[in-house]
Amino acid sequence: MSDIDLLAGILSKTGDLVEGVHPDQLSLPTTCASYDVEALRNHLVGWLQVFRAGCEGRAYEGDPAAHVCGDDPAGEFRTAADGVLAAWRTNGFDRQVRVREGELPARMVFDMTLMEYLGHGWDLAVATGQPVPFTEEEAAEALARAEVTLPPRFRGEGQAFGEIVPVAEDAPAVDRFVGFLGRDPGAARPSAS
């Protein structure tokens, strides 16, 4: 599978999860302590717009943390996803990509995008009681890239990622992936009612 196909599959499945959120689920808790379902959905859409802008070679105007989805969050997500994919196809990987205030190697930004949308896609699925849609191949590839991309200094109290949660080596790749990100894949799912 090509890099673009890998990202396209993950973004498509995450877009389906965004579409699958019901209005009565917006205040449900998620596996991300600082986000309920609505805040997580806003985060997913807001940051995808940041990644799109960077991939297109422009700065994102605004604060992704302040993004609030309109009447069609799934449509917003899919529009941004289409832009991200088109920009990777057009501009390739031999460049620097702006993410907020700084620039990073394109490959690193690409891998961050995979991690962000498979990880938070899992969070959204678990919080809303939707099936986790990611394939073994997608999760295994995201895990391999996360192991190279995510240094220990970003883990722990006050950091973006928790400590690694031990998961059996023969567990499904998505469980090993979310464990690596610091989530417990065996955590009870919040009620979707």
N, C-alpha and C positions, 0 to 999 in steps of 0.2 A: 504494500500500500504506500502511495506517495505521501509526503508530508502534508500537502494540501488536502488530499483525500482524508487523511487522518483528522485534521482539524475540521474539515467540512462535516464529517460524521459526528464528531463531538458537539459542534455548534448546533447542528440540526437536532440532535437528541435533546440538548439543553433547551433549545427553543421550544420543543414539544413539551418539556417539563414546565417552562414558563407559561405556555398556553394552558396546561392542565391545572393551574392553580385556580381554585374557586374563591369567589369573594368572601365566603365565610371562613376561609383558611388564612387570611392575611395576618391575623394577630397570633397565629400559632408560633410556638418557639421552634428554633432550628438548632442544629448541632453547633452553630456559631453563636456563642453566648451573647454577642452584641447585636444580633439580628433576629427579628421575627421574620416571618415569611415575606411580608411586604417590603421590609428593609432589604432583605436578601435579593428579592426580585429587582428592586431599584438599583442595588449594587451591581448585579449582573448586567443590567442594561447600561447603566452609567459608565462602567469600566469598559464595556465592549466599544462604546463610543470613543473612549480614550485610545484603545488599541487601534481602532479604525483610523483615527486621525494620525497617529504615529506611523502606521503602515502606509498611509497616503502621503507622508512627508510633510505634514502640517501639525501645528500645535493644537491641542484641544482647548477650546475656550470654555472656561467654567470649572466647576468643582464636581467631579464625579460622585463625591460623597453627598452632595446636595441634590442629585438627580432624583426626580419623582416621575414615575411612569405616568403616561396619559391613559386614555381610554383603551388603547390597544398595546399592552406591554409586549405581547408576542410579536406583533408587527414591528414595533420598535427594535426588538431584539433581532429579528430576522433581517431587517434593513441594515442594521449595523454589521451583522454577520456576513451578509452578502458583500458589503464594502470591504471588510477585513479580508475575505477570501480573494476578492478581485485585486486588491492592492498587493497581496502576496504573490499572486499569479503575475501581475504586471511588473512589480518592482523587485522581486526575488529576495535573496538572502545575503547578497554581498554588499552590505551597507550597515549604517547605524540607524536605529529607529528611536524616535523621541517618545519617552513615556513620562508624562508630567514635566518635571523640571530638567531631566537629564536624558542623555542618549545612551543606548546600550546596543551591543551587537544584535543584529537581526535574529540570529538563531536563538539567542537567549530570550528575546521578547516572544518569539514564536513558542518556545517551550513554556514560558510563563503563561501564555494564553491557553495552551493545552491544559496545564495544571489548574489554572483558575476555573476553566469551564467544565472540566470533568469533576474536579473537587466540589465546586459549588453546585454543580448539577446534581451530584450525589446528595449534598446537603438538602437541596430543594425537594428531591424525590423522597428522601426519608421523612422530612418534615410534613409533607403533604400526603404521604401514603401512596405515592405513585411507584410503580416498579422502576428499579434502577436500570436504565436502558443501555448502558455502555457495554460494549463487547469485551471479551477477554483480550483480544488483540489491542484494542484502543487503550484499555487500562494498563496492560503490560508495557506498551510503548510510552505512555504517560509516566509510569513509574520509573522506567529506565532513564527518562529525561529528567524527572524530578530528582533522582539520586545524584545527578551531575549538577543540576541547577541550584538546588536549595542547600546553602551552607548552614552549618550548625548555629551561626550567630543570629539567625532569624528565628530561632526556636526558644520557647520558654516564656516565663512571665513577662507580659508587656510586649511580646513580639507577635508577628503575624501568624506564626505557626506554633503549635504545641510540640511537646516532646514526642518522639516516635512511639506509637502504641504497638507493642509486639503482636505480630500476627503469624500464624503458622505458615511455613514456607509453601505448603501445598494448598493454602487457601486461594480462593479466586483472586485474580489480579486486582479487581476493583477493591477488595478488602485490604490487600497489601498496599495498594496505592493510598487509600484514605488513612490507613494506619501510619504510613510514612509521613503523611501530612499532619499527623497528630490527632486524628479522630479515631474513636472507637467504633469499628465496623459492626460490633455486636450490640451497640447502644440500642436501647428500646426506642422504637419509633414513637414520636408524639402522636397523640390521637388526632385523626383527621376530621373529627366531627365538630 
